Amino acid sequence: MRLTWHAQLIIWDDLKSKSALEISALTPVRGVQLSKDHIVVVLQNSVRVYRFAKPPNLLSAYETANNPWGLCCLSPKRIAFPGRTTGHVQLVEIATGNVSIIPAHTSAVKAVQLSPDGEMLATASEMVRSPPFPISELPR
């Protein structure tokens, strides 16, 4: 996999020594998350979720606040990334597409991490929100 600061993501097949997939975007790619089923492409002000297929199939797109660090975390069940409002985090259920908005901080989110099973979420701005809180306790 090669990630550039240009508007293109290339997934490299090392066994075949060639590009396996390419995704173009209108703005620079800031980050990427991969699973066996999904490709999550993080742009400056949006997150795009693709089905891992040839060609990649865009499943959904979400607007975010300015995200120059490409913050995003993918677990088997969920995707977490900055919300549209500074300090908020969007939590997307992959199976249903349901989105929860979490008002995590009063300033910009600097880090976001899901536990491996996707059941706990930790976020940070200037201060870490600790301990991580169970997602099952989020207001619905």
Phi, psi and omega in degrees: 000133177237126180248126179244164177273012176265183185271046180210137174247130178239127174257121189262133173264102185292327180297320180265355181053046177204166178295130179267318181215151174224139176232126178259149179223162180277343179232164182301142175284127181256340180188167179210145174230140181234144167225179180292340183248338189227151170239124178248117182254124182257123178250179183304319184227023177199163175233131181241131182250124181243149168283135180286094182210171178241109000282160178300140181252116179292120180266319181196161178222141183230134174282147177226167167293171177308126186227066184294341181269356179067037182295129178186146178221136182239129172239174179300334184255332192218161171234134178237138180198167181302147177279185179281341178254136180307131179091348180267157176236136173263135178237115184253128172280117185298317185294322186253338186081001178297139182243130171251136176256123183248116176282077190285323187216166176263352176235176185303138176289130180252342179204147177214136181211132172263149172293161182305327179272357178077012183266345180233146180231131174241139178226161177215146167237243173286335179233142178287136173275104189229143357285167176302148182254146180294136180293331180296342180267003179291144175293140181252000000 
